[in-house]
Every structure is written in C-alpha cells, then in structure tokens.
Amino acid sequence: MSERILEVENLSVDIPVGGGLLHPVQSLSFHVDRGETLAIVGESGCGKSLTSLALMNLLPAKATRTADRLTLDGTDLTQVSNRQMNDIRGKRMSMIFQEPMTSLNPAYSIGNQLTEALLRHERVTRAEATDRAVYLLERVGIMAARGRLRQFPHQLSGGLRQRVMIAMALMCGPDLIIADEPTTALDVTIQAQILHLLAELQREFNTGLILITHDLGVVARVADRIAVMYAGEIVETGTAVQTFDAPTHPYTQGLLECIPIPGKTKRGAYLGSIPGIVPTLVGDLPGCHFASRCRHAMDSCRSGEIDMRDVTEDGHTYRCLLSVEESARNLHAEAAQ
C-alpha cells in the first residue's frame, strides 16, 4: 500500500475584490502518495497556481484559506503557526516556481541560494551544504557544477536556471514537491529534458510530485493521476490512462478535442474548440460552472450543487449530471462528425 503524503479535503480560497468576494478555488479534494505524480490541469485562470500557493501557505495577505482537511504526512497544515510553516517549507515540501528568472534572486550567487535552505533547516556546515549543492547540480545535469556556484542567475540560460530551481527544491530531501508550470518558458527540446529529469529524480528520491500545467502533452508523458480543473473546481479525476482513454466530463472531452493526434488528425482538418468564456467567480455561481459553454447543458445544470460522481470504482470521478453512458455516447457522436 502506498504511503499517503498529502491529503486535501474541501480546500477553498476566497479573496475580497472591488466587486465582492472572489472564489478562485472552491472545495478541492485530492491526495498524493509517495513516489506519485498528480497533474493538476486546466486553462489559465482556473485556480491551479492559487491551489499550489494555498498548499504552501503563500497566498496574498487578503486571501483566506479554509479546508476540512489539509495534512502533510500526518501534520495538520491548518493548525501550524507561521514559524512552524517556515520550518516545513523547503524541508518537507518544496516548490518549483513558474519562471526561474524571477524566482532566483539576481543579487546572490547560485551557491548562496542553494545552500541557504539546507543551512536554515539542517545542522550542517557550509562545506557540507556546498557539497550537497554540487551533488544535486550534477544530478540535474549541470556540468562543472562547483564552478557554477559562483555564478549569478543572469549568467545562466533558461534551461540551466530551471535545473537550478529543481536542485534547490531537492536540497533538504522533501516529501512533496510542487512544480508550477516548470516548462512554460522553455523551448520544446529543453521541456522534454526537464520533464525526463523530474521523473528520474522523483523515482530516485521517492517524493510525491504535484505537476501544475495547462499542457496535456506534458501530462500524458509523466502523470500517474490527473485532476482537471475548471473555474475553481475539480471537474474530473482519474489515472492518466482513464482520463485520456475515457474522458467523461464535457470540459475534459473538449480539451482533448483541441489536441492534434499524430496519425489520426488529418492534415488541414480543424481542431476542436470550446465556445464561450469562463464565467466570473466573483460572488456565488450556482450549478455547473461549465454550463454556459457546454453543448449538452440542461436547465437542471444551472441550479443547485453538482457533486462528484464515480465513473468507475477505482477513483475515476467527474462532476456532471450526465450519466457515464450519456457522456460516452456524446463523445463517440462528436468523434464521428
């Protein structure tokens, strides 16, 4: 049985804005096991990054985080003090941020930034911290690692800076790593290298990994399980195989229709698209958040609360009033068009 590292039940984030109360994250529930990769997928603005910041307790000052359960390897993260959370961040859970150039401090050398976390959390000498930094830089594929410690962020390429961020996240051997769009600013070749590196290091260090992305191609290569987000809610969860082979929520189906498939998508054919725009999350939004864009929406979709339902008994769930059979028929009918 896998060891559960992170458990989240009904995580919500509320932010007061000029027009009322913004609800960017609403009642999210998921878990991560040791050695597992959970991908949180969705379009820009759906609440993915705020979810990661809520887990790390790095939300804006006016934001409010609530959860029925939020535990990291048995530690209740809703009950720890700010000082205790500072001890947890970097040591037991780490984050790889979206843009390495803005995440690394331009005024400090790579060596200073790498060793800082280990010196803060562990009783080690500076020489031991330096040796650990050199080892991890070599593990993430940076040559002449000891010489790189004296360099500053602007002297490294985007790919090298992202490798430094991965090494920094691993300095204290955390139980959980959160990677927020780790390949967004990189070219395709470097993206593949970084993804392969993350998967390899995760197996070596046996950590849990939350991968936040909007790129389903990335997800297909590295994820064990997937949580699809739309407008602040999780609308479908399942293994990567379940989600790609049998997408059940209309939003998941729409996302997959937008991806060209080698050997299946004909040259010159139109790719799928999802009409409409994302609804505002200021104030209460009853019913299904996707109803205004869903071609299968019914009147009942626009009122009440839509709960998660089982597609199968092994963890494949979706948030929709359509039955599994109706959803499958709709998917096949659209594929035949």
C-alpha positions as CSV (number, residue, x, y, z in Angstrom):
1,M,0.0,0.0,0.0
2,S,1.4,3.4,-0.9
3,E,2.2,5.9,1.8
4,R,-0.1,8.9,1.6
5,I,1.9,12.2,1.8
6,L,-0.7,14.8,1.2
7,E,-4.5,14.8,1.9
8,V,-6.7,17.7,0.9
9,E,-10.5,17.9,1.6
10,N,-12.6,20.8,0.6
11,L,-9.8,23.3,0.1
12,S,-11.2,26.8,-0.7
13,V,-9.6,30.2,-1.2
14,D,-11.6,33.5,-1.0
15,I,-10.2,36.9,-1.9
16,P,-12.1,40.2,-1.3
17,V,-12.1,42.4,-4.5
18,G,-13.8,45.6,-5.6
19,G,-17.0,43.8,-6.9
20,G,-17.4,41.4,-3.9
21,L,-15.8,38.1,-2.9
22,L,-13.7,36.2,-5.4
23,H,-13.8,32.4,-5.1
24,P,-10.8,31.2,-7.3
25,V,-10.5,27.8,-5.5
26,Q,-13.7,26.0,-4.4
27,S,-13.9,22.8,-2.4
28,L,-11.0,20.9,-3.9
29,S,-10.3,17.4,-2.7
30,F,-7.4,15.3,-3.7
31,H,-4.4,13.3,-2.4
32,V,-0.8,12.5,-3.3
33,D,1.1,9.3,-2.4
34,R,4.8,9.0,-2.0
35,G,6.5,8.5,-5.4
36,E,3.4,9.5,-7.3
37,T,2.8,12.3,-9.8
38,L,-0.5,14.1,-9.6
39,A,-1.1,16.6,-12.5
40,I,-3.5,19.4,-12.0
41,V,-4.6,20.5,-15.4
42,G,-6.7,23.4,-16.7
43,E,-6.7,26.6,-18.7
44,S,-5.1,29.8,-17.4
45,G,-7.1,31.4,-14.6
46,C,-8.8,28.2,-13.4
47,G,-7.1,28.4,-10.0
48,K,-4.2,26.0,-10.4
49,S,-1.4,28.3,-9.2
50,L,-3.5,29.6,-6.3
51,T,-4.1,26.0,-5.2
52,S,-0.3,25.5,-5.0
53,L,0.1,28.7,-3.1
54,A,-2.6,27.6,-0.7
55,L,-0.8,24.4,0.0
56,M,2.4,26.3,0.7
57,N,0.5,29.0,2.7
58,L,1.9,31.7,0.4
59,L,-1.3,33.3,-0.5
60,P,-1.8,37.1,-0.8
61,A,-2.3,38.9,2.5
62,K,-6.1,39.4,2.0
63,A,-6.8,35.9,0.8
64,T,-8.5,33.4,3.2
65,R,-7.8,29.7,3.1
66,T,-10.2,27.1,4.5
67,A,-10.1,23.3,4.4
68,D,-11.8,20.4,6.2
69,R,-8.5,18.5,6.0
70,L,-5.1,19.6,4.8
71,T,-2.3,17.3,6.1
72,L,1.2,16.7,5.0
73,D,2.4,13.2,6.2
74,G,0.1,13.5,9.2
75,T,0.8,17.1,10.1
76,D,-2.3,19.3,10.0
77,L,-1.2,22.4,8.0
78,T,-4.2,24.4,9.0
79,Q,-3.1,24.3,12.7
80,V,0.6,25.1,12.4
81,S,2.0,28.5,13.3
82,N,3.8,30.8,10.8
83,R,7.1,29.7,12.4
84,Q,6.3,26.1,12.1
85,M,5.2,26.6,8.5
86,N,8.6,28.2,7.8
87,D,10.2,25.0,9.1
88,I,8.0,22.9,6.8
89,R,8.5,24.9,3.6
90,G,11.8,24.0,1.9
91,K,12.4,21.0,4.2
92,R,9.3,18.8,3.9
93,M,7.6,20.4,1.0
94,S,9.2,22.5,-1.8
95,M,8.0,24.4,-4.8
96,I,9.5,24.9,-8.3
97,F,8.0,28.2,-9.4
98,Q,6.8,29.0,-12.9
99,E,9.5,31.5,-14.0
100,P,13.1,30.7,-12.7
101,M,14.5,34.2,-13.6
102,T,12.1,35.9,-11.2
103,S,12.3,33.1,-8.6
104,L,16.1,33.3,-8.3
105,N,17.5,36.4,-6.5
106,P,19.7,38.3,-9.0
107,A,21.8,39.8,-6.2
108,Y,23.0,36.4,-4.8
109,S,25.1,33.7,-6.4
110,I,23.7,30.3,-7.3
111,G,25.8,28.8,-4.5
112,N,24.4,31.1,-1.8
113,Q,20.8,30.4,-2.9
114,L,21.3,26.7,-3.0
115,T,23.0,26.3,0.4
116,E,20.6,28.8,2.2
117,A,17.8,26.3,2.6
118,L,20.0,23.4,3.9
119,L,21.7,25.7,6.4
120,R,18.3,27.0,7.5
121,H,16.8,23.6,8.1
122,E,19.6,21.2,8.9
123,R,22.6,21.2,11.3
124,V,25.3,21.1,8.6
125,T,28.5,23.0,8.0
126,R,28.8,25.3,5.0
127,A,31.2,22.9,3.4
128,E,28.7,20.1,3.7
129,A,25.9,22.3,2.3
130,T,28.2,23.2,-0.6
131,D,29.0,19.5,-1.3
132,R,25.2,18.8,-1.3
133,A,24.6,21.6,-3.8
134,V,27.4,20.4,-6.1
135,Y,26.0,16.8,-6.0
136,L,22.5,18.0,-6.9
137,L,23.6,20.3,-9.6
138,E,25.4,17.3,-11.1
139,R,22.3,15.2,-10.7
140,V,20.2,17.7,-12.6
141,G,22.7,17.6,-15.5
142,I,24.8,20.8,-14.9
143,M,28.4,20.3,-15.8
144,A,31.3,21.9,-13.9
145,A,28.9,22.3,-11.0
146,R,31.3,23.6,-8.4
147,G,32.3,26.5,-10.8
148,R,28.6,27.3,-11.3
149,L,28.1,28.0,-7.6
150,R,30.0,31.3,-8.1
151,Q,27.8,32.4,-11.0
152,F,24.7,34.6,-10.8
153,P,21.2,33.8,-12.3
154,H,21.7,36.2,-15.3
155,Q,24.7,34.2,-16.4
156,L,22.7,31.0,-16.9
157,S,20.3,30.1,-19.7
158,G,16.6,29.5,-19.0
159,G,17.1,25.7,-19.0
160,L,20.0,25.9,-16.6
161,R,18.1,28.2,-14.3
162,Q,15.2,25.8,-14.2
163,R,17.6,22.9,-13.3
164,V,19.0,25.1,-10.5
165,M,15.4,25.5,-9.2
166,I,14.9,21.7,-9.3
167,A,18.2,21.2,-7.4
168,M,17.1,23.9,-4.9
169,A,13.8,22.1,-4.3
170,L,15.7,18.8,-3.5
171,M,18.3,20.3,-1.2
172,C,16.5,19.1,2.0
173,G,15.0,15.9,0.6
174,P,11.3,16.9,0.8
175,D,8.4,14.5,1.0
176,L,6.4,16.6,-1.6
177,I,7.5,18.8,-4.5
178,I,5.0,21.2,-6.2
179,A,6.1,22.1,-9.8
180,D,4.1,25.1,-11.1
181,E,4.3,25.2,-14.9
182,P,8.0,24.1,-14.8
183,T,8.5,24.1,-18.6
184,T,6.4,27.1,-19.7
185,A,9.2,29.4,-20.5
186,L,11.4,26.8,-22.2
187,D,11.7,25.6,-25.8
188,V,10.4,22.2,-26.7
189,T,13.7,20.4,-26.6
190,I,14.5,21.7,-23.1
191,Q,11.0,21.0,-21.9
192,A,11.4,17.3,-22.7
193,Q,14.8,17.2,-20.8
194,I,13.3,18.9,-17.8
195,L,10.3,16.5,-17.7
196,H,12.5,13.5,-18.0
197,L,14.8,14.9,-15.3
198,L,11.8,15.5,-12.9
199,A,10.5,11.9,-13.4
200,E,14.0,10.4,-12.9
201,L,14.7,12.4,-9.7
202,Q,11.3,11.6,-8.3
203,R,12.0,7.9,-8.7
204,E,15.4,8.3,-7.1
205,F,14.3,10.4,-4.1
206,N,10.8,8.7,-3.9
207,T,9.0,12.0,-3.4
208,G,5.4,13.0,-4.2
209,L,5.0,15.4,-7.0
210,I,2.2,17.8,-7.9
211,L,2.7,19.0,-11.5
212,I,0.6,22.1,-12.4
213,T,0.2,22.6,-16.1
214,H,-2.1,23.5,-18.9
215,D,-0.2,21.3,-21.4
216,L,-1.9,17.9,-21.8
217,G,1.0,16.7,-23.8
218,V,3.2,17.1,-20.7
219,V,0.7,15.3,-18.6
220,A,0.5,12.3,-20.9
221,R,4.2,11.7,-20.5
222,V,4.7,11.9,-16.8
223,A,1.5,11.9,-14.7
224,D,0.2,8.9,-12.7
225,R,-3.1,10.6,-11.9
226,I,-4.8,13.7,-13.3
227,A,-7.2,16.3,-11.7
228,V,-8.9,18.5,-14.3
229,M,-9.8,22.0,-13.0
230,Y,-12.3,24.5,-14.5
231,A,-13.3,27.8,-12.9
232,G,-12.0,27.0,-9.5
233,E,-13.4,23.4,-9.3
234,I,-12.1,19.9,-10.0
235,V,-14.4,18.5,-12.7
236,E,-12.7,15.2,-13.3
237,T,-10.1,13.0,-11.6
238,G,-8.6,9.7,-12.6
239,T,-5.4,7.9,-13.8
240,A,-3.7,9.3,-16.9
241,V,-5.0,6.2,-18.8
242,Q,-8.6,6.7,-17.6
243,T,-8.6,10.4,-18.3
244,F,-7.2,10.1,-21.9
245,D,-9.0,6.9,-22.9
246,A,-12.4,7.6,-21.3
247,P,-12.8,11.4,-20.7
248,T,-16.2,11.8,-19.1
249,H,-16.8,15.4,-18.2
250,P,-17.6,17.6,-21.2
251,Y,-14.8,20.0,-20.4
252,T,-12.2,17.2,-20.4
253,Q,-13.6,16.0,-23.7
254,G,-13.4,19.5,-25.1
255,L,-9.7,19.9,-24.0
256,L,-8.8,16.6,-25.6
257,E,-10.6,17.5,-28.9
258,C,-8.3,20.6,-29.1
259,I,-5.1,18.4,-29.3
260,P,-3.9,17.1,-32.7
261,I,-3.3,13.3,-32.6
262,P,-0.5,12.0,-34.9
263,G,-1.9,9.5,-37.3
264,K,-5.5,10.4,-36.6
265,T,-5.8,14.1,-37.2
266,K,-6.0,14.8,-40.9
267,R,-3.8,17.4,-42.5
268,G,-5.8,20.6,-42.9
269,A,-8.6,19.5,-40.6
270,Y,-10.0,21.9,-38.0
271,L,-9.1,21.2,-34.4
272,G,-11.8,21.3,-31.8
273,S,-12.6,24.4,-29.7
274,I,-14.6,25.2,-26.6
275,P,-17.0,28.1,-27.4
276,G,-17.7,30.9,-24.9
277,I,-15.7,32.4,-22.0
278,V,-15.0,31.4,-18.4
279,P,-17.7,32.8,-16.0
280,T,-16.8,35.3,-13.3
281,L,-16.0,33.8,-9.9
282,V,-17.0,36.9,-8.0
283,G,-20.0,36.1,-5.9
284,D,-21.9,32.9,-5.9
285,L,-22.1,30.8,-9.1
286,P,-24.9,28.2,-8.7
287,G,-24.9,24.9,-10.6
288,C,-22.3,23.7,-13.0
289,H,-19.6,26.3,-13.8
290,F,-19.2,24.9,-17.3
291,A,-22.9,25.1,-18.1
292,S,-22.7,28.3,-20.2
293,R,-20.1,26.7,-22.5
294,C,-21.4,23.1,-22.6
295,R,-23.3,21.9,-25.7
296,H,-25.1,19.3,-23.5
297,A,-26.2,21.6,-20.7
298,M,-29.8,21.2,-19.3
299,D,-31.8,23.6,-17.2
300,S,-31.0,21.5,-14.1
301,C,-27.3,22.1,-14.7
302,R,-27.7,25.8,-13.8
303,S,-29.0,25.4,-10.3
304,G,-28.1,23.6,-7.1
305,E,-24.8,21.9,-6.4
306,I,-23.2,19.4,-8.7
307,D,-21.4,16.7,-6.8
308,M,-18.6,14.4,-8.0
309,R,-19.8,11.0,-9.3
310,D,-18.0,7.8,-9.9
311,V,-17.1,6.7,-13.4
312,T,-15.5,3.5,-12.0
313,E,-14.9,2.3,-8.5
314,D,-11.2,2.8,-8.6
315,G,-11.0,6.6,-8.4
316,H,-12.2,7.9,-11.7
317,T,-14.7,10.6,-10.9
318,Y,-16.4,13.5,-12.6
319,R,-18.7,16.5,-11.7
320,C,-21.7,16.3,-14.1
321,L,-25.4,15.4,-14.2
322,L,-24.9,13.4,-17.4
323,S,-24.6,9.7,-16.8
324,V,-21.4,7.8,-17.8
325,E,-23.3,6.2,-20.7
326,E,-24.7,9.5,-21.9
327,S,-21.3,11.1,-21.8
328,A,-19.7,8.2,-23.7
329,R,-22.4,8.4,-26.4
330,N,-21.8,12.2,-26.7
331,L,-18.1,11.6,-27.0
332,H,-18.4,9.0,-29.7
333,A,-21.0,11.0,-31.7
334,E,-18.7,14.1,-31.7
335,A,-15.7,12.0,-32.8
336,A,-17.7,10.7,-35.7
337,Q,-18.5,14.1,-37.0
